[in-house]
Amino acid sequence: MSFKPTPEEVKQARIKAGFTQQEAAERFGFTLSAWQAKETSGKTSRGLAAGTYELLLLLADEHPDYQLVKREKKSG
């Protein structure tokens, strides 16, 4: 999987992951305005890198090949 997601795909994955735009921006190290540009079509659009999108898909439980599994706490 290595393609540039569309702004709408980024938005849908963010919503599915349960993040607001502010939460997604903080999680991935962007300002709010930079994240909003990733969800906007047109001249001001800034694409989301493929690797970052893949992580977002994992968090949204939408990745086509992989699934996150929560670690069990080690005792002792």
mmJSON file of the N, C-alpha and C atoms, coordinates in Angstrom:
{"data_MODEL":{"atom_site":{
"group_PDB":["ATOM","ATOM","ATOM","ATOM","ATOM","ATOM","ATOM","ATOM","ATOM","ATOM","ATOM","ATOM","ATOM","ATOM","ATOM","ATOM","ATOM","ATOM","ATOM","ATOM","ATOM","ATOM","ATOM","ATOM","ATOM","ATOM","ATOM","ATOM","ATOM","ATOM","ATOM","ATOM","ATOM","ATOM","ATOM","ATOM","ATOM","ATOM","ATOM","ATOM","ATOM","ATOM","ATOM","ATOM","ATOM","ATOM","ATOM","ATOM","ATOM","ATOM","ATOM","ATOM","ATOM","ATOM","ATOM","ATOM","ATOM","ATOM","ATOM","ATOM","ATOM","ATOM","ATOM","ATOM","ATOM","ATOM","ATOM","ATOM","ATOM","ATOM","ATOM","ATOM","ATOM","ATOM","ATOM","ATOM","ATOM","ATOM","ATOM","ATOM","ATOM","ATOM","ATOM","ATOM","ATOM","ATOM","ATOM","ATOM","ATOM","ATOM","ATOM","ATOM","ATOM","ATOM","ATOM","ATOM","ATOM","ATOM","ATOM","ATOM","ATOM","ATOM","ATOM","ATOM","ATOM","ATOM","ATOM","ATOM","ATOM","ATOM","ATOM","ATOM","ATOM","ATOM","ATOM","ATOM","ATOM","ATOM","ATOM","ATOM","ATOM","ATOM","ATOM","ATOM","ATOM","ATOM","ATOM","ATOM","ATOM","ATOM","ATOM","ATOM","ATOM","ATOM","ATOM","ATOM","ATOM","ATOM","ATOM","ATOM","ATOM","ATOM","ATOM","ATOM","ATOM","ATOM","ATOM","ATOM","ATOM","ATOM","ATOM","ATOM","ATOM","ATOM","ATOM","ATOM","ATOM","ATOM","ATOM","ATOM","ATOM","ATOM","ATOM","ATOM","ATOM","ATOM","ATOM","ATOM","ATOM","ATOM","ATOM","ATOM","ATOM","ATOM","ATOM","ATOM","ATOM","ATOM","ATOM","ATOM","ATOM","ATOM","ATOM","ATOM","ATOM","ATOM","ATOM","ATOM","ATOM","ATOM","ATOM","ATOM","ATOM","ATOM","ATOM","ATOM","ATOM","ATOM","ATOM","ATOM","ATOM","ATOM","ATOM","ATOM","ATOM","ATOM","ATOM","ATOM","ATOM","ATOM","ATOM","ATOM","ATOM","ATOM","ATOM","ATOM","ATOM","ATOM","ATOM","ATOM","ATOM","ATOM","ATOM","ATOM","ATOM","ATOM","ATOM","ATOM"],
"id":[1,2,3,4,5,6,7,8,9,10,11,12,13,14,15,16,17,18,19,20,21,22,23,24,25,26,27,28,29,30,31,32,33,34,35,36,37,38,39,40,41,42,43,44,45,46,47,48,49,50,51,52,53,54,55,56,57,58,59,60,61,62,63,64,65,66,67,68,69,70,71,72,73,74,75,76,77,78,79,80,81,82,83,84,85,86,87,88,89,90,91,92,93,94,95,96,97,98,99,100,101,102,103,104,105,106,107,108,109,110,111,112,113,114,115,116,117,118,119,120,121,122,123,124,125,126,127,128,129,130,131,132,133,134,135,136,137,138,139,140,141,142,143,144,145,146,147,148,149,150,151,152,153,154,155,156,157,158,159,160,161,162,163,164,165,166,167,168,169,170,171,172,173,174,175,176,177,178,179,180,181,182,183,184,185,186,187,188,189,190,191,192,193,194,195,196,197,198,199,200,201,202,203,204,205,206,207,208,209,210,211,212,213,214,215,216,217,218,219,220,221,222,223,224,225,226,227,228],
"type_symbol":["N","C","C","N","C","C","N","C","C","N","C","C","N","C","C","N","C","C","N","C","C","N","C","C","N","C","C","N","C","C","N","C","C","N","C","C","N","C","C","N","C","C","N","C","C","N","C","C","N","C","C","N","C","C","N","C","C","N","C","C","N","C","C","N","C","C","N","C","C","N","C","C","N","C","C","N","C","C","N","C","C","N","C","C","N","C","C","N","C","C","N","C","C","N","C","C","N","C","C","N","C","C","N","C","C","N","C","C","N","C","C","N","C","C","N","C","C","N","C","C","N","C","C","N","C","C","N","C","C","N","C","C","N","C","C","N","C","C","N","C","C","N","C","C","N","C","C","N","C","C","N","C","C","N","C","C","N","C","C","N","C","C","N","C","C","N","C","C","N","C","C","N","C","C","N","C","C","N","C","C","N","C","C","N","C","C","N","C","C","N","C","C","N","C","C","N","C","C","N","C","C","N","C","C","N","C","C","N","C","C","N","C","C","N","C","C","N","C","C","N","C","C","N","C","C","N","C","C"],
"label_atom_id":["N","CA","C","N","CA","C","N","CA","C","N","CA","C","N","CA","C","N","CA","C","N","CA","C","N","CA","C","N","CA","C","N","CA","C","N","CA","C","N","CA","C","N","CA","C","N","CA","C","N","CA","C","N","CA","C","N","CA","C","N","CA","C","N","CA","C","N","CA","C","N","CA","C","N","CA","C","N","CA","C","N","CA","C","N","CA","C","N","CA","C","N","CA","C","N","CA","C","N","CA","C","N","CA","C","N","CA","C","N","CA","C","N","CA","C","N","CA","C","N","CA","C","N","CA","C","N","CA","C","N","CA","C","N","CA","C","N","CA","C","N","CA","C","N","CA","C","N","CA","C","N","CA","C","N","CA","C","N","CA","C","N","CA","C","N","CA","C","N","CA","C","N","CA","C","N","CA","C","N","CA","C","N","CA","C","N","CA","C","N","CA","C","N","CA","C","N","CA","C","N","CA","C","N","CA","C","N","CA","C","N","CA","C","N","CA","C","N","CA","C","N","CA","C","N","CA","C","N","CA","C","N","CA","C","N","CA","C","N","CA","C","N","CA","C","N","CA","C","N","CA","C","N","CA","C","N","CA","C","N","CA","C","N","CA","C"],
"label_alt_id":[null,null,null,null,null,null,null,null,null,null,null,null,null,null,null,null,null,null,null,null,null,null,null,null,null,null,null,null,null,null,null,null,null,null,null,null,null,null,null,null,null,null,null,null,null,null,null,null,null,null,null,null,null,null,null,null,null,null,null,null,null,null,null,null,null,null,null,null,null,null,null,null,null,null,null,null,null,null,null,null,null,null,null,null,null,null,null,null,null,null,null,null,null,null,null,null,null,null,null,null,null,null,null,null,null,null,null,null,null,null,null,null,null,null,null,null,null,null,null,null,null,null,null,null,null,null,null,null,null,null,null,null,null,null,null,null,null,null,null,null,null,null,null,null,null,null,null,null,null,null,null,null,null,null,null,null,null,null,null,null,null,null,null,null,null,null,null,null,null,null,null,null,null,null,null,null,null,null,null,null,null,null,null,null,null,null,null,null,null,null,null,null,null,null,null,null,null,null,null,null,null,null,null,null,null,null,null,null,null,null,null,null,null,null,null,null,null,null,null,null,null,null,null,null,null,null,null,null],
"label_comp_id":["MET","MET","MET","SER","SER","SER","PHE","PHE","PHE","LYS","LYS","LYS","PRO","PRO","PRO","THR","THR","THR","PRO","PRO","PRO","GLU","GLU","GLU","GLU","GLU","GLU","VAL","VAL","VAL","LYS","LYS","LYS","GLN","GLN","GLN","ALA","ALA","ALA","ARG","ARG","ARG","ILE","ILE","ILE","LYS","LYS","LYS","ALA","ALA","ALA","GLY","GLY","GLY","PHE","PHE","PHE","THR","THR","THR","GLN","GLN","GLN","GLN","GLN","GLN","GLU","GLU","GLU","ALA","ALA","ALA","ALA","ALA","ALA","GLU","GLU","GLU","ARG","ARG","ARG","PHE","PHE","PHE","GLY","GLY","GLY","PHE","PHE","PHE","THR","THR","THR","LEU","LEU","LEU","SER","SER","SER","ALA","ALA","ALA","TRP","TRP","TRP","GLN","GLN","GLN","ALA","ALA","ALA","LYS","LYS","LYS","GLU","GLU","GLU","THR","THR","THR","SER","SER","SER","GLY","GLY","GLY","LYS","LYS","LYS","THR","THR","THR","SER","SER","SER","ARG","ARG","ARG","GLY","GLY","GLY","LEU","LEU","LEU","ALA","ALA","ALA","ALA","ALA","ALA","GLY","GLY","GLY","THR","THR","THR","TYR","TYR","TYR","GLU","GLU","GLU","LEU","LEU","LEU","LEU","LEU","LEU","LEU","LEU","LEU","LEU","LEU","LEU","LEU","LEU","LEU","ALA","ALA","ALA","ASP","ASP","ASP","GLU","GLU","GLU","HIS","HIS","HIS","PRO","PRO","PRO","ASP","ASP","ASP","TYR","TYR","TYR","GLN","GLN","GLN","LEU","LEU","LEU","VAL","VAL","VAL","LYS","LYS","LYS","ARG","ARG","ARG","GLU","GLU","GLU","LYS","LYS","LYS","LYS","LYS","LYS","SER","SER","SER","GLY","GLY","GLY"],
"label_asym_id":["A","A","A","A","A","A","A","A","A","A","A","A","A","A","A","A","A","A","A","A","A","A","A","A","A","A","A","A","A","A","A","A","A","A","A","A","A","A","A","A","A","A","A","A","A","A","A","A","A","A","A","A","A","A","A","A","A","A","A","A","A","A","A","A","A","A","A","A","A","A","A","A","A","A","A","A","A","A","A","A","A","A","A","A","A","A","A","A","A","A","A","A","A","A","A","A","A","A","A","A","A","A","A","A","A","A","A","A","A","A","A","A","A","A","A","A","A","A","A","A","A","A","A","A","A","A","A","A","A","A","A","A","A","A","A","A","A","A","A","A","A","A","A","A","A","A","A","A","A","A","A","A","A","A","A","A","A","A","A","A","A","A","A","A","A","A","A","A","A","A","A","A","A","A","A","A","A","A","A","A","A","A","A","A","A","A","A","A","A","A","A","A","A","A","A","A","A","A","A","A","A","A","A","A","A","A","A","A","A","A","A","A","A","A","A","A","A","A","A","A","A","A","A","A","A","A","A","A"],
"label_entity_id":["1","1","1","1","1","1","1","1","1","1","1","1","1","1","1","1","1","1","1","1","1","1","1","1","1","1","1","1","1","1","1","1","1","1","1","1","1","1","1","1","1","1","1","1","1","1","1","1","1","1","1","1","1","1","1","1","1","1","1","1","1","1","1","1","1","1","1","1","1","1","1","1","1","1","1","1","1","1","1","1","1","1","1","1","1","1","1","1","1","1","1","1","1","1","1","1","1","1","1","1","1","1","1","1","1","1","1","1","1","1","1","1","1","1","1","1","1","1","1","1","1","1","1","1","1","1","1","1","1","1","1","1","1","1","1","1","1","1","1","1","1","1","1","1","1","1","1","1","1","1","1","1","1","1","1","1","1","1","1","1","1","1","1","1","1","1","1","1","1","1","1","1","1","1","1","1","1","1","1","1","1","1","1","1","1","1","1","1","1","1","1","1","1","1","1","1","1","1","1","1","1","1","1","1","1","1","1","1","1","1","1","1","1","1","1","1","1","1","1","1","1","1","1","1","1","1","1","1"],
"label_seq_id":[1,1,1,2,2,2,3,3,3,4,4,4,5,5,5,6,6,6,7,7,7,8,8,8,9,9,9,10,10,10,11,11,11,12,12,12,13,13,13,14,14,14,15,15,15,16,16,16,17,17,17,18,18,18,19,19,19,20,20,20,21,21,21,22,22,22,23,23,23,24,24,24,25,25,25,26,26,26,27,27,27,28,28,28,29,29,29,30,30,30,31,31,31,32,32,32,33,33,33,34,34,34,35,35,35,36,36,36,37,37,37,38,38,38,39,39,39,40,40,40,41,41,41,42,42,42,43,43,43,44,44,44,45,45,45,46,46,46,47,47,47,48,48,48,49,49,49,50,50,50,51,51,51,52,52,52,53,53,53,54,54,54,55,55,55,56,56,56,57,57,57,58,58,58,59,59,59,60,60,60,61,61,61,62,62,62,63,63,63,64,64,64,65,65,65,66,66,66,67,67,67,68,68,68,69,69,69,70,70,70,71,71,71,72,72,72,73,73,73,74,74,74,75,75,75,76,76,76],
"pdbx_PDB_ins_code":[null,null,null,null,null,null,null,null,null,null,null,null,null,null,null,null,null,null,null,null,null,null,null,null,null,null,null,null,null,null,null,null,null,null,null,null,null,null,null,null,null,null,null,null,null,null,null,null,null,null,null,null,null,null,null,null,null,null,null,null,null,null,null,null,null,null,null,null,null,null,null,null,null,null,null,null,null,null,null,null,null,null,null,null,null,null,null,null,null,null,null,null,null,null,null,null,null,null,null,null,null,null,null,null,null,null,null,null,null,null,null,null,null,null,null,null,null,null,null,null,null,null,null,null,null,null,null,null,null,null,null,null,null,null,null,null,null,null,null,null,null,null,null,null,null,null,null,null,null,null,null,null,null,null,null,null,null,null,null,null,null,null,null,null,null,null,null,null,null,null,null,null,null,null,null,null,null,null,null,null,null,null,null,null,null,null,null,null,null,null,null,null,null,null,null,null,null,null,null,null,null,null,null,null,null,null,null,null,null,null,null,null,null,null,null,null,null,null,null,null,null,null,null,null,null,null,null,null],
"Cartn_x":[0.854,0.0,0.895,0.95,1.739,1.117,0.177,-0.457,-0.789,-1.06,-1.439,-2.953,-3.435,-4.879,-5.473,-6.721,-7.426,-7.791,-8.065,-8.504,-9.736,-10.66,-11.865,-11.52,-10.568,-10.145,-9.489,-8.698,-8.066,-9.143,-10.106,-11.188,-11.971,-12.345,-13.132,-12.358,-11.065,-10.248,-10.134,-9.977,-9.894,-11.175,-12.301,-13.594,-13.763,-13.406,-13.523,-12.63,-11.47,-10.558,-11.066,-12.07,-12.647,-11.919,-11.15,-10.396,-11.102,-11.019,-11.362,-10.172,-10.325,-9.18,-8.056,-8.394,-7.378,-6.642,-7.367,-6.746,-5.841,-6.28,-5.451,-4.188,-4.331,-3.169,-2.152,-2.613,-1.712,-1.081,-1.865,-1.363,-0.239,-0.392,0.568,1.576,1.547,2.568,2.366,1.118,0.811,0.08,0.093,-0.783,-2.189,-3.179,-4.554,-4.723,-4.176,-4.341,-3.647,-2.514,-1.827,-2.666,-3.283,-4.138,-5.351,-5.961,-7.134,-6.797,-5.575,-5.152,-5.071,-4.84,-4.775,-6.16,-7.187,-8.565,-9.288,-8.559,-9.159,-8.684,-9.61,-9.262,-8.967,-8.188,-7.933,-6.498,-6.277,-4.922,-4.225,-4.975,-4.351,-4.192,-4.568,-4.488,-3.041,-2.808,-1.502,-1.75,-1.209,-1.461,-0.853,-1.41,-0.891,0.04,1.221,2.192,1.592,1.984,1.425,1.609,2.773,3.025,2.147,1.943,1.075,-0.364,-0.77,-2.125,-2.301,-1.275,-1.369,-1.552,-0.832,-1.002,-2.413,-2.92,-4.286,-5.284,-5.065,-5.941,-5.871,-4.679,-4.554,-5.35,-5.233,-5.958,-7.465,-7.874,-9.296,-9.805,-8.913,-9.233,-9.751,-9.11,-9.51,-8.367,-7.202,-6.07,-6.419,-6.123,-6.508,-5.713,-4.523,-3.674,-3.384,-3.425,-2.99,-4.038,-3.903,-4.809,-3.986,-4.272,-3.599,-4.182,-3.309,-3.736,-3.151,-4.001,-3.545,-2.683,-1.553,-0.665,-1.268,-1.009,-1.403,-0.314,-0.722,0.256,1.039,2.351,3.206,3.067,2.919,2.813,4.199,4.348,5.593,6.467],
"Cartn_y":[-1.175,0.0,1.231,1.897,3.132,4.071,4.842,5.827,7.036,8.142,9.363,9.376,9.414,9.445,10.789,10.76,12.003,12.698,13.999,14.697,14.042,13.567,12.923,11.608,10.849,9.6,9.882,10.952,11.351,11.705,12.493,12.912,11.708,10.802,9.636,8.74,8.556,7.74,8.412,9.724,10.457,10.28,10.445,10.302,8.875,7.898,6.49,6.186,6.854,6.668,7.369,8.231,8.918,10.177,10.761,11.976,13.207,14.292,15.595,16.021,17.084,17.58,17.988,18.616,19.04,17.837,16.795,15.592,14.907,14.838,14.231,15.051,16.365,17.238,17.0,16.945,16.716,15.333,14.317,12.942,12.787,13.467,13.304,14.441,15.389,16.436,17.582,17.905,19.02,20.111,21.309,22.346,22.048,22.651,22.442,22.881,24.032,24.523,23.607,23.019,22.088,20.825,20.336,19.155,19.474,20.623,21.008,21.068,21.49,21.54,20.141,19.133,17.752,17.192,17.833,17.404,18.327,19.225,20.209,19.986,19.949,19.849,21.239,21.297,22.575,23.022,24.29,24.836,24.802,24.899,24.909,23.511,22.493,21.118,20.684,19.998,19.409,17.944,17.074,15.648,15.071,13.967,13.233,12.154,12.037,11.033,9.635,8.744,7.392,6.675,6.788,6.118,6.654,7.951,8.564,8.119,8.04,7.574,6.119,5.296,3.897,3.792,4.618,4.614,5.059,6.073,6.525,5.401,4.664,3.527,2.448,2.208,1.239,1.686,2.959,3.492,3.462,3.562,3.526,2.096,1.118,-0.288,-0.473,0.225,0.173,-0.248,-0.597,-0.981,-2.278,-2.371,-3.565,-4.824,-4.672,-5.832,-6.106,-5.081,-5.23,-4.725,-5.216,-4.807,-4.59,-3.514,-3.269,-4.181,-4.67,-5.495,-4.873,-4.618,-4.005,-4.994,-4.502,-5.343,-5.604,-6.794,-7.106,-6.59,-6.065,-5.555,-6.717,-6.503,-7.525,-7.45,-8.586,-8.593,-8.718,-8.099,-8.234,-7.128],
"Cartn_z":[0.0,0.0,0.0,-1.117,-1.165,-2.189,-1.731,-2.584,-1.736,-2.397,-1.694,-1.53,-0.303,-0.094,-0.499,-0.882,-1.198,0.113,0.057,1.271,1.903,1.093,1.632,2.331,1.792,2.439,3.788,3.849,5.112,6.134,5.714,6.614,7.124,6.23,6.628,7.596,7.36,8.264,9.634,9.651,10.924,11.723,11.054,11.725,12.249,11.431,11.827,13.033,13.113,14.244,15.501,15.335,16.483,16.899,15.975,16.276,15.74,16.494,15.942,15.098,14.331,13.568,14.513,15.634,16.602,17.181,17.53,18.091,17.074,15.828,14.781,14.567,14.54,14.366,15.479,16.708,17.841,17.782,17.452,17.401,16.379,15.226,14.14,14.031,14.97,15.017,14.046,13.745,12.852,13.62,13.075,13.598,13.097,13.722,13.281,11.832,11.474,10.099,9.089,9.473,8.57,8.372,9.461,9.319,8.451,8.68,7.896,6.408,6.077,4.677,4.068,4.895,4.409,4.095,4.642,4.402,3.429,2.801,1.907,0.478,-0.456,-1.876,-2.416,-3.471,-4.12,-3.985,-4.265,-4.302,-2.947,-1.856,-0.533,0.053,-0.697,-0.208,0.001,1.09,1.398,1.695,0.863,1.028,2.294,2.734,3.879,3.348,3.932,3.497,3.632,2.745,2.718,4.055,4.662,5.944,7.062,7.074,8.077,7.863,6.612,6.301,6.733,6.524,6.943,8.453,9.221,10.672,11.043,10.365,10.613,10.322,9.243,8.927,10.006,10.544,11.631,12.844,13.194,14.345,14.122,12.861,12.511,12.32,12.436,12.174,10.751,9.815,8.408,7.481,8.048,7.198,6.473,5.167,4.405,4.755,5.354,5.61,7.083,7.92,9.308,10.288,11.519,12.578,13.841,14.556,15.825,16.895,17.75,18.872,20.129,21.122,22.357,23.134,23.627,24.42,25.788,26.273,27.639,28.559,29.707,30.666,31.247,31.333,31.934,33.444,34.062,35.523,36.134,37.279,38.02,37.849],
"occupancy":[1.0,1.0,1.0,1.0,1.0,1.0,1.0,1.0,1.0,1.0,1.0,1.0,1.0,1.0,1.0,1.0,1.0,1.0,1.0,1.0,1.0,1.0,1.0,1.0,1.0,1.0,1.0,1.0,1.0,1.0,1.0,1.0,1.0,1.0,1.0,1.0,1.0,1.0,1.0,1.0,1.0,1.0,1.0,1.0,1.0,1.0,1.0,1.0,1.0,1.0,1.0,1.0,1.0,1.0,1.0,1.0,1.0,1.0,1.0,1.0,1.0,1.0,1.0,1.0,1.0,1.0,1.0,1.0,1.0,1.0,1.0,1.0,1.0,1.0,1.0,1.0,1.0,1.0,1.0,1.0,1.0,1.0,1.0,1.0,1.0,1.0,1.0,1.0,1.0,1.0,1.0,1.0,1.0,1.0,1.0,1.0,1.0,1.0,1.0,1.0,1.0,1.0,1.0,1.0,1.0,1.0,1.0,1.0,1.0,1.0,1.0,1.0,1.0,1.0,1.0,1.0,1.0,1.0,1.0,1.0,1.0,1.0,1.0,1.0,1.0,1.0,1.0,1.0,1.0,1.0,1.0,1.0,1.0,1.0,1.0,1.0,1.0,1.0,1.0,1.0,1.0,1.0,1.0,1.0,1.0,1.0,1.0,1.0,1.0,1.0,1.0,1.0,1.0,1.0,1.0,1.0,1.0,1.0,1.0,1.0,1.0,1.0,1.0,1.0,1.0,1.0,1.0,1.0,1.0,1.0,1.0,1.0,1.0,1.0,1.0,1.0,1.0,1.0,1.0,1.0,1.0,1.0,1.0,1.0,1.0,1.0,1.0,1.0,1.0,1.0,1.0,1.0,1.0,1.0,1.0,1.0,1.0,1.0,1.0,1.0,1.0,1.0,1.0,1.0,1.0,1.0,1.0,1.0,1.0,1.0,1.0,1.0,1.0,1.0,1.0,1.0,1.0,1.0,1.0,1.0,1.0,1.0,1.0,1.0,1.0,1.0,1.0,1.0],
"B_iso_or_equiv":[0.0,0.0,0.0,0.0,0.0,0.0,0.0,0.0,0.0,0.0,0.0,0.0,0.0,0.0,0.0,0.0,0.0,0.0,0.0,0.0,0.0,0.0,0.0,0.0,0.0,0.0,0.0,0.0,0.0,0.0,0.0,0.0,0.0,0.0,0.0,0.0,0.0,0.0,0.0,0.0,0.0,0.0,0.0,0.0,0.0,0.0,0.0,0.0,0.0,0.0,0.0,0.0,0.0,0.0,0.0,0.0,0.0,0.0,0.0,0.0,0.0,0.0,0.0,0.0,0.0,0.0,0.0,0.0,0.0,0.0,0.0,0.0,0.0,0.0,0.0,0.0,0.0,0.0,0.0,0.0,0.0,0.0,0.0,0.0,0.0,0.0,0.0,0.0,0.0,0.0,0.0,0.0,0.0,0.0,0.0,0.0,0.0,0.0,0.0,0.0,0.0,0.0,0.0,0.0,0.0,0.0,0.0,0.0,0.0,0.0,0.0,0.0,0.0,0.0,0.0,0.0,0.0,0.0,0.0,0.0,0.0,0.0,0.0,0.0,0.0,0.0,0.0,0.0,0.0,0.0,0.0,0.0,0.0,0.0,0.0,0.0,0.0,0.0,0.0,0.0,0.0,0.0,0.0,0.0,0.0,0.0,0.0,0.0,0.0,0.0,0.0,0.0,0.0,0.0,0.0,0.0,0.0,0.0,0.0,0.0,0.0,0.0,0.0,0.0,0.0,0.0,0.0,0.0,0.0,0.0,0.0,0.0,0.0,0.0,0.0,0.0,0.0,0.0,0.0,0.0,0.0,0.0,0.0,0.0,0.0,0.0,0.0,0.0,0.0,0.0,0.0,0.0,0.0,0.0,0.0,0.0,0.0,0.0,0.0,0.0,0.0,0.0,0.0,0.0,0.0,0.0,0.0,0.0,0.0,0.0,0.0,0.0,0.0,0.0,0.0,0.0,0.0,0.0,0.0,0.0,0.0,0.0,0.0,0.0,0.0,0.0,0.0,0.0],
"pdbx_formal_charge":[null,null,null,null,null,null,null,null,null,null,null,null,null,null,null,null,null,null,null,null,null,null,null,null,null,null,null,null,null,null,null,null,null,null,null,null,null,null,null,null,null,null,null,null,null,null,null,null,null,null,null,null,null,null,null,null,null,null,null,null,null,null,null,null,null,null,null,null,null,null,null,null,null,null,null,null,null,null,null,null,null,null,null,null,null,null,null,null,null,null,null,null,null,null,null,null,null,null,null,null,null,null,null,null,null,null,null,null,null,null,null,null,null,null,null,null,null,null,null,null,null,null,null,null,null,null,null,null,null,null,null,null,null,null,null,null,null,null,null,null,null,null,null,null,null,null,null,null,null,null,null,null,null,null,null,null,null,null,null,null,null,null,null,null,null,null,null,null,null,null,null,null,null,null,null,null,null,null,null,null,null,null,null,null,null,null,null,null,null,null,null,null,null,null,null,null,null,null,null,null,null,null,null,null,null,null,null,null,null,null,null,null,null,null,null,null,null,null,null,null,null,null,null,null,null,null,null,null],
"auth_seq_id":[1,1,1,2,2,2,3,3,3,4,4,4,5,5,5,6,6,6,7,7,7,8,8,8,9,9,9,10,10,10,11,11,11,12,12,12,13,13,13,14,14,14,15,15,15,16,16,16,17,17,17,18,18,18,19,19,19,20,20,20,21,21,21,22,22,22,23,23,23,24,24,24,25,25,25,26,26,26,27,27,27,28,28,28,29,29,29,30,30,30,31,31,31,32,32,32,33,33,33,34,34,34,35,35,35,36,36,36,37,37,37,38,38,38,39,39,39,40,40,40,41,41,41,42,42,42,43,43,43,44,44,44,45,45,45,46,46,46,47,47,47,48,48,48,49,49,49,50,50,50,51,51,51,52,52,52,53,53,53,54,54,54,55,55,55,56,56,56,57,57,57,58,58,58,59,59,59,60,60,60,61,61,61,62,62,62,63,63,63,64,64,64,65,65,65,66,66,66,67,67,67,68,68,68,69,69,69,70,70,70,71,71,71,72,72,72,73,73,73,74,74,74,75,75,75,76,76,76],
"auth_comp_id":["MET","MET","MET","SER","SER","SER","PHE","PHE","PHE","LYS","LYS","LYS","PRO","PRO","PRO","THR","THR","THR","PRO","PRO","PRO","GLU","GLU","GLU","GLU","GLU","GLU","VAL","VAL","VAL","LYS","LYS","LYS","GLN","GLN","GLN","ALA","ALA","ALA","ARG","ARG","ARG","ILE","ILE","ILE","LYS","LYS","LYS","ALA","ALA","ALA","GLY","GLY","GLY","PHE","PHE","PHE","THR","THR","THR","GLN","GLN","GLN","GLN","GLN","GLN","GLU","GLU","GLU","ALA","ALA","ALA","ALA","ALA","ALA","GLU","GLU","GLU","ARG","ARG","ARG","PHE","PHE","PHE","GLY","GLY","GLY","PHE","PHE","PHE","THR","THR","THR","LEU","LEU","LEU","SER","SER","SER","ALA","ALA","ALA","TRP","TRP","TRP","GLN","GLN","GLN","ALA","ALA","ALA","LYS","LYS","LYS","GLU","GLU","GLU","THR","THR","THR","SER","SER","SER","GLY","GLY","GLY","LYS","LYS","LYS","THR","THR","THR","SER","SER","SER","ARG","ARG","ARG","GLY","GLY","GLY","LEU","LEU","LEU","ALA","ALA","ALA","ALA","ALA","ALA","GLY","GLY","GLY","THR","THR","THR","TYR","TYR","TYR","GLU","GLU","GLU","LEU","LEU","LEU","LEU","LEU","LEU","LEU","LEU","LEU","LEU","LEU","LEU","LEU","LEU","LEU","ALA","ALA","ALA","ASP","ASP","ASP","GLU","GLU","GLU","HIS","HIS","HIS","PRO","PRO","PRO","ASP","ASP","ASP","TYR","TYR","TYR","GLN","GLN","GLN","LEU","LEU","LEU","VAL","VAL","VAL","LYS","LYS","LYS","ARG","ARG","ARG","GLU","GLU","GLU","LYS","LYS","LYS","LYS","LYS","LYS","SER","SER","SER","GLY","GLY","GLY"],
"auth_asym_id":["A","A","A","A","A","A","A","A","A","A","A","A","A","A","A","A","A","A","A","A","A","A","A","A","A","A","A","A","A","A","A","A","A","A","A","A","A","A","A","A","A","A","A","A","A","A","A","A","A","A","A","A","A","A","A","A","A","A","A","A","A","A","A","A","A","A","A","A","A","A","A","A","A","A","A","A","A","A","A","A","A","A","A","A","A","A","A","A","A","A","A","A","A","A","A","A","A","A","A","A","A","A","A","A","A","A","A","A","A","A","A","A","A","A","A","A","A","A","A","A","A","A","A","A","A","A","A","A","A","A","A","A","A","A","A","A","A","A","A","A","A","A","A","A","A","A","A","A","A","A","A","A","A","A","A","A","A","A","A","A","A","A","A","A","A","A","A","A","A","A","A","A","A","A","A","A","A","A","A","A","A","A","A","A","A","A","A","A","A","A","A","A","A","A","A","A","A","A","A","A","A","A","A","A","A","A","A","A","A","A","A","A","A","A","A","A","A","A","A","A","A","A","A","A","A","A","A","A"],
"auth_atom_id":["N","CA","C","N","CA","C","N","CA","C","N","CA","C","N","CA","C","N","CA","C","N","CA","C","N","CA","C","N","CA","C","N","CA","C","N","CA","C","N","CA","C","N","CA","C","N","CA","C","N","CA","C","N","CA","C","N","CA","C","N","CA","C","N","CA","C","N","CA","C","N","CA","C","N","CA","C","N","CA","C","N","CA","C","N","CA","C","N","CA","C","N","CA","C","N","CA","C","N","CA","C","N","CA","C","N","CA","C","N","CA","C","N","CA","C","N","CA","C","N","CA","C","N","CA","C","N","CA","C","N","CA","C","N","CA","C","N","CA","C","N","CA","C","N","CA","C","N","CA","C","N","CA","C","N","CA","C","N","CA","C","N","CA","C","N","CA","C","N","CA","C","N","CA","C","N","CA","C","N","CA","C","N","CA","C","N","CA","C","N","CA","C","N","CA","C","N","CA","C","N","CA","C","N","CA","C","N","CA","C","N","CA","C","N","CA","C","N","CA","C","N","CA","C","N","CA","C","N","CA","C","N","CA","C","N","CA","C","N","CA","C","N","CA","C","N","CA","C","N","CA","C","N","CA","C","N","CA","C","N","CA","C","N","CA","C"],
"pdbx_PDB_model_num":[1,1,1,1,1,1,1,1,1,1,1,1,1,1,1,1,1,1,1,1,1,1,1,1,1,1,1,1,1,1,1,1,1,1,1,1,1,1,1,1,1,1,1,1,1,1,1,1,1,1,1,1,1,1,1,1,1,1,1,1,1,1,1,1,1,1,1,1,1,1,1,1,1,1,1,1,1,1,1,1,1,1,1,1,1,1,1,1,1,1,1,1,1,1,1,1,1,1,1,1,1,1,1,1,1,1,1,1,1,1,1,1,1,1,1,1,1,1,1,1,1,1,1,1,1,1,1,1,1,1,1,1,1,1,1,1,1,1,1,1,1,1,1,1,1,1,1,1,1,1,1,1,1,1,1,1,1,1,1,1,1,1,1,1,1,1,1,1,1,1,1,1,1,1,1,1,1,1,1,1,1,1,1,1,1,1,1,1,1,1,1,1,1,1,1,1,1,1,1,1,1,1,1,1,1,1,1,1,1,1,1,1,1,1,1,1,1,1,1,1,1,1,1,1,1,1,1,1]
}}}
